[in-house]
Amino acid sequence: MPLPSVGAYQVMVGRYIEGRLAELAQARGATADGFEADLLAVYEDLAGRRHADPLGALATATGRTRTVLSRLLDVARQRNDQEGPSRERLA
């Protein structure tokens, strides 16, 4: 089975990120609190799947810069260190 073209792969990853972020937002009630944790969950998922550039993929899908996303991911990591991972992330 041939691999998708680079453009098709980027579109597929972008759609996955958008869908996954929407699912996570719905699971937590779509409040502002938790968006950083959602980003971290998707970032870790992409990294775990050995995506070549998970931060870049998130940046493209969310329209945020790498710098902003790095800060948001750091906030989520700090919260996880203080509170422990949420149940949704463990499922």
Residue pairs with C-beta under 8 A, 6 or more apart in sequence:
3 9
4 12
10 57
10 60
13 46
13 51
13 57
13 61
14 57
14 60
14 61
17 42
17 46
17 57
17 58
17 61
17 62
18 61
20 41
20 42
20 45
21 38
21 39
21 42
21 61
21 62
24 34
24 37
24 38
24 41
24 42
24 88
25 34
25 35
25 38
27 88
28 34
28 38
28 88
34 86
35 72
36 72
36 73
36 75
36 76
36 79
37 76
37 79
37 80
37 86
37 89
39 58
39 62
39 69
39 72
39 73
39 76
40 73
40 76
40 77
40 80
41 88
41 89
42 58
43 54
43 55
43 58
43 69
43 73
46 54
46 57
46 58
47 54
51 57
55 66
55 69
55 70
55 73
56 66
58 64
58 69
59 65
59 66
59 69
62 69
64 72
